[in-house]
Amino acid sequence: MAAKIRDYSKLAKDILEAVGGEENIVSATRCATRLRIVLKRSKPEAKAIVSEMPGVITVVETGGQFQVVIGQHVGDVYEEFSSLAKVDTSSGPSENKGTILNRVIATMSAVFAPFVYILAAAGILQGLLILINLLFPSFSGTGTYEVFSFISWAPFTFLPIFIAITAANHFKTNPYIAVAASAALVSPTWAEMAGRIAAGENITFFGLALSQTVYTSSVLPPLILVWMLSYLERFLNKRIHEIVRPLFVPFLCLIIMVPLTILVLGPLSTMGANGIANGYNFLAENAPALAGAIIGGLWQVLVIFGVHWGITPMVLANFDLYGRDSFQAYQTIAVIAQIGAVLGVIIKAKSQETRKLGVSAGVTGLFGITEPAIYGITLKFKKPFIFGSIAGAVGAITASFFNPYYFAYAGLPGPLTIVNGISPEYPMSIWGILVGAAIAIILPIILIQIFGFGENMAKKAGGDAAEEQGQPETGIDYQNEEPIAAPLRGQIVPLSEVSDEVFSSGAMGQGVAIEPLDNKLYAPFDGTVVMIALTKHAIGLRSNAGVELLVHIGLDTVKLDGKPFTLHVEDGAQIKKGDLLITFDKEAIQKEGIKITTPLIITNTHSYKEIIVENILDGIVGEKLLTVVK
């Protein structure tokens, strides 16, 4: 649930407790919207617990990371979490989990996220200068323009230094050595030498010919430099006496890493980045509609999993090589399509809460940040995300016929950066982006008005609204209250008496617990299965009216690895009240010394005025146990 956060310390503390405490943390980093935690051991219930904390939009587990999507307050929460966890808030190379691809993506995120807003601000300034020059051509000849121009280009010119700072933190090496080495790469003297080499002069280093590669605005050379520096520095620190170590470690690092980079690492990594960029450009130039369809339709899928940072080196290579890039033009259309989907939901929704959340999520989308829109609205209802992806693909395909490009890098492509597509040399570029953006914002609105977006509407008198939305006429007034039946037979236990603080404290939500007398769990209402734990001991359900219920069979049954449990439904299945969901071997669980007490938690308690527990001692399957009051 997304909410305004004031007590960052409490949220950070709650997250730390939910994921297993300080001893379970390997590392923690952050990006523009997410707190990214690497855990020693995954806790299946942690995702559900953290997802429902006020201020948390959602939780994504991918790439070996437990990613808590928070939004614009992530920096404040990260600072508190860092101090509470007392662990190194970088995830070094030896600690990153997962495949090589996951580690590369995690590195890109850790390196670029801290300064992405700096690049975004510089990109917006470049866009404004483009717009002003279009309106007032004489402005480009003024000193004012020159000052603002070099300000806007400075972060890109000295990008290797920004990378040195964040990469040094990520790879756990001395940031001052990293900055000194990267500063040498962007030295005006080296740029002048590279120019002479390009003009035909032969310049050697100990007999080895130097290449003409320059490193301003480069990404991979300084990144690889700092990565290798981390190993070299550790090697030297172990072998140089501590008395002379502060002097000779930086000395040796500089005289080894800078020449190594300009001789080998820089040319090879630059060639690799340029090769990838050229590969994409070949697709964009020879099959532009296909490139547009892929990026416009699938870009937001990459955002969901937080792997979108991996494309940054290619985009920057395009700007460095050609002064333009089509990827960000299509990317902008994909972003705008999700904003259009949110607008469609706002127009269609009858729930004031949904509209309010939509407005909040849509505003962040204007700045190119779509996670709140995705997790808060479009992906939550599924249909809007699909419609947004379709609209992004259609809009980008349409734009592809106009040769759309960005001519200034946009740190966060979105509506505010569309002006970056203006260029006298490519006059149709901006029109392609505008037409594509118009389609991207209008098409999902139309699709949502026609097909709906999946919201469970309140049943009007006479059942009209229920019929319009395809809802069963249950006779329940969802606007006021909904009964929840007992899902299994047993003795009722107040939640406060459950011997697990996560449940008894109410941190996950209000509810009740049952001491089962048999071994079958049934559906307590009509709805959908939204989560099944990998170890089968817990199941998440959502009623047709939107009540979200977590049933956790036993208190520490996760350690049984699913052996005593048999599933009778699948994740995503539609259920009717009374359907058999899970059978379990109660005796086998108890033989392991584990309590069979089963908490039933309303995980979206915050959405309701009151959760009423019926005054009964024993639960009978199918009879009312809880009443949720809106």
C-alpha positions in Angstrom: 0.0 0.0 0.0 1.4 3.4 -0.9 1.1 6.1 1.7 2.8 9.2 2.7 5.8 8.4 4.9 6.8 10.5 7.8 8.4 8.0 10.2 11.2 6.6 8.0 13.0 5.1 11.0 9.9 2.9 11.8 9.5 1.8 8.2 13.2 0.9 8.0 13.0 -1.0 11.3 9.9 -2.9 10.3 11.4 -3.9 7.0 14.6 -5.1 8.7 12.6 -7.2 11.2 10.4 -8.7 8.5 13.4 -9.9 6.4 15.1 -11.6 9.3 17.1 -8.9 11.1 20.6 -7.7 10.7 22.1 -11.2 10.8 20.2 -12.1 7.6 21.4 -9.1 5.5 24.3 -9.5 3.1 24.1 -6.0 1.6 21.7 -3.2 0.8 21.6 -0.6 -2.0 19.0 1.6 -3.5 17.9 3.0 -6.8 15.5 5.8 -7.8 12.5 4.0 -6.3 13.6 0.8 -4.6 15.4 -0.4 -1.5 17.4 -3.5 -2.8 18.4 -6.0 -0.2 20.4 -9.2 -0.7 19.4 -11.8 2.0 21.4 -14.8 3.3 18.1 -16.8 3.5 14.9 -16.0 1.8 11.8 -15.7 4.1 8.6 -16.7 2.1 6.4 -14.6 4.3 8.5 -11.5 4.2 7.2 -10.4 0.8 3.6 -10.4 2.0 4.5 -8.6 5.3 6.6 -5.9 3.7 4.2 -5.3 0.8 1.5 -4.3 3.3 3.6 -1.8 5.2 2.4 1.8 4.9 4.6 3.6 2.4 5.6 0.4 0.5 4.2 0.2 -3.0 5.1 -3.5 -3.5 7.9 -6.0 -3.2 9.7 -7.7 -6.1 12.0 -10.7 -5.6 14.3 -11.0 -8.6 18.0 -11.2 -9.5 18.9 -12.5 -6.0 17.5 -9.3 -4.5 14.6 -8.5 -2.2 13.4 -5.2 -3.8 11.1 -3.0 -1.7 9.5 -0.5 -4.1 8.9 2.7 -2.1 9.0 5.6 -4.6 10.3 9.1 -3.9 10.9 8.5 -0.2 13.3 5.6 -0.8 16.4 7.8 -0.1 15.1 8.6 3.4 14.2 5.0 4.2 17.5 3.7 2.8 19.5 6.0 5.1 17.6 4.8 8.1 17.9 1.2 7.0 21.6 1.5 6.4 22.2 2.8 10.0 20.0 0.1 11.5 21.3 -2.8 9.6 24.9 -1.8 10.3 26.1 -3.6 7.1 28.1 -2.3 4.2 25.4 -0.7 1.9 27.2 -1.7 -1.2 26.9 -5.2 -2.7 30.4 -6.1 -3.6 31.4 -8.6 -6.3 31.9 -11.4 -3.9 28.5 -10.9 -2.2 26.2 -10.5 -5.2 24.0 -13.6 -5.7 22.6 -15.0 -8.9 23.7 -15.4 -12.5 26.2 -13.2 -14.2 23.4 -11.4 -15.9 21.8 -10.6 -12.5 25.0 -9.4 -11.1 25.7 -7.1 -14.1 22.2 -5.7 -13.8 22.6 -5.2 -10.0 25.9 -3.4 -10.7 24.4 -1.1 -13.2 21.6 -0.2 -10.9 23.9 0.4 -7.9 26.2 2.6 -10.1 23.7 4.7 -12.0 20.8 5.1 -9.5 22.5 7.5 -7.1 23.2 10.2 -9.8 20.4 9.5 -12.3 18.5 12.6 -11.2 21.6 14.7 -12.0 21.6 13.3 -15.5 17.9 13.9 -15.7 18.2 17.5 -14.6 21.0 18.1 -17.1 18.8 16.4 -19.8 15.9 18.7 -19.0 18.1 21.8 -19.2 19.3 20.6 -22.7 15.7 20.1 -23.7 14.8 23.6 -22.6 17.8 25.1 -24.5 16.6 23.2 -27.6 13.1 24.7 -27.2 14.3 28.2 -26.5 16.6 28.2 -29.6 13.6 27.0 -31.6 11.6 30.0 -30.5 14.4 32.5 -30.4 17.2 31.5 -32.9 19.4 34.4 -31.9 19.7 33.1 -28.3 22.3 30.4 -29.3 24.7 33.3 -30.0 24.6 34.7 -26.5 26.9 34.2 -23.6 23.9 33.1 -21.5 23.3 30.2 -23.8 26.9 29.2 -23.7 26.9 29.2 -19.9 23.8 27.1 -19.6 25.0 24.8 -22.4 28.3 23.9 -20.7 26.4 23.4 -17.4 24.0 21.0 -19.1 26.9 19.0 -20.7 29.2 18.9 -17.6 27.7 15.8 -16.0 28.0 13.9 -19.2 31.5 15.2 -20.0 32.7 14.1 -16.6 30.5 11.0 -16.3 33.5 8.8 -15.5 34.0 10.6 -12.3 30.4 10.1 -11.2 30.8 6.4 -12.0 34.0 6.3 -10.1 32.3 7.5 -6.9 29.4 5.1 -7.0 31.3 2.1 -8.4 33.9 2.5 -5.7 31.2 2.2 -3.1 29.7 -0.8 -4.9 33.0 -2.6 -5.4 34.3 -1.6 -1.9 37.4 0.2 -3.0 39.0 3.5 -2.1 36.8 6.2 -3.7 39.7 8.8 -3.9 41.9 6.4 -5.9 39.0 5.6 -8.1 38.3 9.3 -8.8 41.9 10.1 -9.4 42.2 7.3 -11.9 39.0 8.2 -13.7 39.8 11.9 -13.7 43.0 11.0 -15.6 40.8 9.4 -18.3 38.9 12.7 -18.9 42.1 14.9 -18.6 42.2 17.5 -21.3 45.8 16.4 -22.0 44.7 12.9 -22.8 42.0 14.3 -25.1 44.6 16.3 -26.9 46.9 13.3 -27.2 44.0 11.1 -28.6 43.3 13.9 -31.1 46.9 13.7 -32.3 46.8 9.9 -32.6 43.5 10.3 -34.6 45.4 12.7 -36.9 48.0 10.1 -37.7 50.7 10.6 -35.0 52.2 7.5 -33.4 52.4 7.9 -29.6 53.6 4.9 -27.6 53.8 3.9 -23.9 56.9 1.8 -23.2 56.8 0.9 -26.9 53.2 0.0 -27.0 51.0 2.1 -29.4 48.2 4.1 -27.7 44.8 4.2 -29.2 42.7 7.3 -30.0 39.9 6.4 -27.6 38.6 9.2 -25.5 36.7 8.7 -22.3 34.5 11.7 -21.7 30.9 10.5 -21.4 32.1 6.9 -21.3 30.5 4.3 -19.1 32.2 0.9 -19.3 35.9 2.0 -19.2 35.7 3.7 -15.8 33.3 1.0 -14.5 35.7 -1.8 -15.5 38.7 0.3 -14.2 37.1 0.6 -10.7 36.1 -3.1 -10.7 39.7 -4.2 -11.4 41.0 -1.5 -9.1 39.1 -3.2 -6.2 41.0 -6.4 -6.7 44.4 -4.6 -7.2 43.9 -2.5 -4.0 43.0 -5.5 -1.9 46.0 -7.4 -3.3 48.4 -4.5 -2.5 46.9 -3.8 1.0 47.8 -7.4 2.0 51.4 -7.1 0.8 52.6 -3.6 1.6 53.6 -2.7 5.1 51.1 -0.5 6.9 53.7 2.3 7.5 54.1 3.0 3.7 50.7 1.6 2.6 48.8 5.0 2.5 51.3 6.3 0.0 52.4 3.4 -2.1 49.0 1.7 -2.6 47.5 4.8 -4.4 50.8 5.3 -6.2 50.9 1.8 -7.6 47.2 1.7 -8.3 47.4 4.8 -10.4 50.5 3.9 -12.4 49.1 0.4 -13.1 45.3 1.0 -13.7 45.4 4.2 -15.8 47.9 2.9 -18.4 46.2 -0.5 -18.4 42.9 1.2 -19.1 44.1 3.4 -22.0 46.1 0.5 -23.5 43.6 -2.4 -23.1 40.5 -2.1 -21.0 39.3 1.2 -22.5 39.5 0.3 -26.1 38.1 -3.2 -25.6 35.1 -2.1 -23.4 34.4 0.9 -25.7 34.4 -1.4 -28.7 32.0 -3.7 -26.8 29.5 -0.9 -25.9 29.7 0.5 -29.4 29.1 -2.9 -30.9 25.9 -3.4 -28.9 24.8 0.1 -29.8 25.5 -0.6 -33.5 23.6 -3.9 -33.2 20.5 -2.1 -31.9 21.0 0.7 -34.5 21.1 -1.9 -37.3 17.7 -3.2 -36.1 16.3 0.3 -35.6 17.4 1.4 -39.1 16.5 -1.8 -41.0 13.4 -2.8 -39.1 12.3 0.3 -37.2 8.7 -0.9 -36.7 10.1 -4.1 -35.0 12.4 -2.1 -32.8 9.5 0.2 -31.8 7.2 -2.7 -31.1 9.8 -4.4 -28.8 10.8 -1.3 -26.9 7.4 0.3 -26.7 5.7 -2.9 -25.7 8.2 -4.5 -23.4 10.2 -1.7 -21.8 7.9 -1.5 -18.8 8.2 -5.3 -18.2 11.9 -4.7 -17.7 11.0 -1.9 -15.2 8.9 -4.3 -13.2 11.9 -6.5 -12.5 14.3 -3.6 -12.0 16.6 -4.7 -14.8 16.2 -1.6 -17.0 19.5 0.0 -15.9 21.4 -2.5 -18.0 20.6 -0.6 -21.2 22.2 2.7 -20.0 25.7 2.0 -21.5 24.2 1.4 -24.9 22.1 4.5 -24.9 25.1 6.7 -23.8 27.3 5.1 -26.4 24.7 6.1 -29.1 24.8 9.7 -27.9 28.6 9.6 -27.8 28.9 8.1 -31.3 26.1 9.8 -33.2 24.8 12.6 -31.0 21.3 11.0 -31.1 19.5 7.9 -30.0 16.1 6.3 -31.0 15.9 4.0 -28.0 14.9 6.8 -25.6 12.4 8.1 -28.1 10.6 4.7 -28.0 11.2 4.4 -24.3 9.4 7.8 -23.7 6.3 6.4 -25.6 6.3 3.3 -23.4 6.3 5.5 -20.3 3.5 7.7 -21.6 1.4 4.6 -22.4 1.4 3.6 -18.7 0.4 7.2 -17.8 -2.5 6.8 -20.3 -3.5 3.5 -18.6 -3.6 5.3 -15.3 -5.7 8.1 -16.7 -8.1 5.4 -18.1 -8.5 3.9 -14.7 -9.1 7.3 -13.1 -11.8 8.0 -15.6 -13.5 4.6 -15.3 -13.1 4.0 -11.6 -16.0 4.6 -9.2 -13.9 4.1 -6.1 -12.5 7.4 -4.7 -9.6 5.5 -3.2 -8.6 4.1 -6.6 -8.9 7.5 -8.3 -6.8 9.2 -5.5 -4.1 6.6 -5.9 -4.2 6.9 -9.6 -3.7 10.7 -9.5 -0.7 10.2 -7.2 0.8 7.5 -9.3 0.2 9.5 -12.5 2.0 12.6 -11.3 5.2 10.6 -10.8 4.9 9.3 -14.3 5.2 12.8 -15.6 8.8 12.8 -14.4 9.5 9.4 -16.1 9.1 7.3 -12.9 6.5 4.7 -13.6 6.9 2.2 -10.7 4.2 3.8 -8.6 1.8 3.8 -11.6 2.7 0.1 -12.4 2.6 -1.3 -9.0 -0.2 0.9 -7.6 -2.6 0.8 -10.5 -1.8 -0.8 -13.9 -0.2 -4.1 -12.8 -2.4 -4.3 -9.7 -5.5 -4.6 -12.0 -3.5 -6.4 -14.8 -5.7 -5.2 -17.7 -4.4 -1.6 -17.6 -0.8 -2.8 -17.7 -1.6 -5.0 -20.7 -3.5 -2.1 -22.5 -0.6 0.2 -21.7 1.9 -2.2 -23.2 -0.2 -2.6 -26.3 -0.5 1.2 -26.6 3.2 1.6 -26.1 3.9 -0.8 -28.9 1.3 0.7 -31.3 2.6 4.3 -30.5 6.2 3.3 -31.0 5.5 1.5 -34.3 3.7 4.6 -35.6 6.5 6.8 -34.5 9.0 4.6 -36.2 7.8 5.8 -39.6 9.1 9.3 -38.8 12.7 8.4 -37.8 12.3 9.5 -34.1 15.4 10.3 -32.2 16.4 12.0 -28.9 19.2 14.5 -29.4 19.9 15.1 -25.7 20.2 12.3 -23.1 17.2 12.0 -20.8 18.0 10.5 -17.4 14.3 9.7 -16.9 12.6 9.7 -20.3 8.9 10.8 -20.1 6.5 13.6 -21.1 8.9 16.4 -19.8 11.7 15.2 -22.1 9.8 15.0 -25.4 11.5 18.3 -26.4 14.8 16.3 -26.6 13.4 15.0 -29.9 13.7 18.4 -31.6 16.4 18.9 -34.3 16.5 21.0 -37.5 18.4 18.1 -39.2 15.6 15.7 -38.4 12.4 17.8 -38.5 10.0 14.8 -38.6 11.5 13.3 -35.4 9.5 15.4 -32.9 6.3 14.8 -34.9 6.8 11.1 -34.8 7.4 11.2 -31.0 4.3 13.5 -30.5 2.1 11.2 -32.7 3.3 8.1 -30.9 2.8 9.7 -27.5 -0.7 10.8 -28.4 -1.6 7.2 -29.4 0.1 5.9 -26.3 -1.9 8.1 -24.0 -5.3 7.9 -25.8 -5.4 4.2 -26.8 -5.3 2.7 -23.2 -8.0 5.2 -22.1 -10.3 4.0 -24.9 -9.5 0.3 -24.2 -10.2 0.7 -20.5 -13.5 2.5 -21.1 -14.6 -0.4 -23.4 -13.2 -3.4 -21.6 -12.9 -2.2 -18.0 -9.9 -2.6 -15.9 -10.8 -5.3 -13.4 -11.9 -3.3 -10.4 -14.6 -5.0 -8.4 -17.4 -2.4 -8.5 -19.9 -2.0 -5.7 -23.2 -3.6 -6.4 -25.9 -1.0 -7.1 -29.5 -1.3 -6.1 -31.1 -3.8 -8.5 -27.7 -5.3 -9.4 -26.9 -3.1 -12.4 -23.3 -2.4 -11.5 -22.6 -6.0 -10.7 -24.1 -7.1 -14.0 -22.1 -4.4 -15.9 -18.8 -5.7 -14.4 -19.7 -9.4 -14.8 -19.9 -9.8 -11.0 -22.0 -12.5 -9.4 -25.1 -11.2 -7.6 -24.2 -12.3 -4.2 -26.5 -10.0 -2.4 -23.6 -8.4 -0.5 -23.3 -4.7 -0.3 -19.5 -4.5 -0.9 -19.5 -0.8 0.0 -20.3 -1.5 3.6 -19.3 -4.9 4.8 -18.3 -8.4 3.7 -18.5 -11.6 5.7 -15.6 -14.1 5.7 -16.4 -17.7 6.5 -14.2 -20.0 8.6 -11.9 -21.8 6.2 -11.3 -24.7 8.5 -12.8 -26.3 11.6 -11.3 -25.7 14.9 -11.0 -23.7 18.1 -10.9 -19.9 17.8 -7.8 -18.1 19.2 -7.4 -14.3 19.4 -4.6 -13.1 17.2 -3.0 -11.4 20.2 -2.5 -14.8 21.8 -0.6 -16.3 18.9 3.0 -17.1 19.9 4.5 -15.4 16.9 5.1 -11.7 17.3 4.8 -11.1 13.5 1.2 -12.1 13.7 0.3 -11.2 17.3 1.6 -7.7 17.0 -0.8 -6.9 14.2 2.1 -5.8 11.9 0.7 -7.8 9.0 -2.9 -6.8 9.7 -5.9 -7.7 11.9 -7.6 -11.1 12.0 -7.9 -14.2 14.1 -6.3 -17.7 14.5 -7.7 -21.2 14.5 -6.4 -24.4 16.2 -7.4 -26.9 13.5 -9.4 -30.0 14.4 -9.1 -31.6 11.0 -6.7 -31.3 8.0 -8.6 -29.5 5.3 -8.5 -25.8 4.3 -11.5 -24.4 2.3 -12.2 -21.2 0.5 -13.8 -18.6 2.9 -15.4 -16.6 0.0 -15.6 -16.2 -3.8 -12.5 -14.8 -5.2 -9.0 -15.5 -6.5 -5.8 -17.2 -5.3 -3.2 -14.5 -5.5 -0.2 -16.2 -3.7 0.9 -19.7 -2.8 4.1 -20.1 -0.8 6.8 -22.2 -2.4 6.6 -24.4 0.7 2.8 -24.7 0.4 2.2 -23.7 4.0 0.6 -20.3 3.3 -1.9 -19.1 0.7 -3.1 -15.6 -0.2 -6.7 -15.0 -1.3 -8.5 -12.0 -2.7 -12.3 -11.8 -2.5 -14.4 -10.4 -5.3 -14.9 -7.3 -3.2 -11.2 -6.8 -2.7 -10.6 -8.3 0.8 -7.1 -9.8 0.9 -6.7 -12.7 3.2 -3.5 -14.6 4.2 -3.9 -18.0 5.7 -0.7 -19.4 7.3 -1.1 -23.0 8.3 1.1 -23.5 11.4 3.6 -21.0 12.9 7.0 -22.2 11.6 5.9 -24.7 9.0 8.1 -23.1 6.3 11.0 -25.3 7.6 9.0 -28.5 6.5 9.7 -27.6 2.9 6.1 -28.4 1.9 6.1 -32.1 2.7 3.0 -32.2 4.9 0.9 -30.1 2.4 -1.1 -31.0 -0.7 -2.4 -28.2 -3.0 -5.7 -28.5 -4.7 -5.6 -25.1 -6.5 -3.1 -23.1 -8.4 -1.8 -19.6 -8.1 -4.3 -17.3 -10.0 -7.2 -19.8 -9.8 -10.7 -18.5 -9.4 -12.4 -20.0 -6.3 -15.9 -20.3 -4.9 -16.7 -20.4 -1.2 -16.3 -23.9 0.1 -13.7 -25.1 -2.5 -11.0 -27.3 -1.1 -7.7 -25.4 -1.2 -5.1 -27.4 0.8 -5.0 -30.6 2.8 -2.3 -31.1 5.4 -1.0 -33.8 7.7 -1.6 -32.2 11.1 0.0 -35.1 13.0 3.2 -35.0 10.9 3.5 -31.2 11.6 3.0 -31.7 15.4 5.5 -34.5 15.5 8.1 -32.0 14.3 7.3 -30.0 17.4 5.7 -27.2 15.4 2.5 -25.5 16.5 -0.4 -26.0 14.1 -2.1 -22.7 15.1 -3.3 -21.1 11.9 -3.5 -17.3 11.6 -6.0 -15.7 9.2 -4.8 -12.2 8.4 -6.6 -9.4 6.5 -3.4 -8.1 4.9 -5.1 -4.9 3.5 -6.6 -4.0 6.9 -5.7 -0.4 6.2 -8.4 -0.2 3.6 -11.2 -0.9 6.0 -12.8 0.9 9.0 -13.2 -2.2 11.1 -12.5 -5.9 11.2 -15.1 -7.6 13.4 -14.3 -11.1 14.9 -17.4 -13.0 15.6 -17.9 -13.9 19.3 -17.6 -17.7 18.9 -15.4 -20.3 20.5 -15.3 -22.8 17.6 -15.1 -22.2 13.9 -17.3 -24.3 11.6 -16.4 -24.4 7.9 -18.7 -22.1 6.0 -20.0 -20.2 8.9 -19.2 -16.5 9.4 -16.0 -15.9 11.3 -15.0 -12.3 10.4 -16.8 -9.2 9.1 -14.9 -6.6 7.1 -16.5 -3.1 7.4 -15.6 -0.5 4.8 
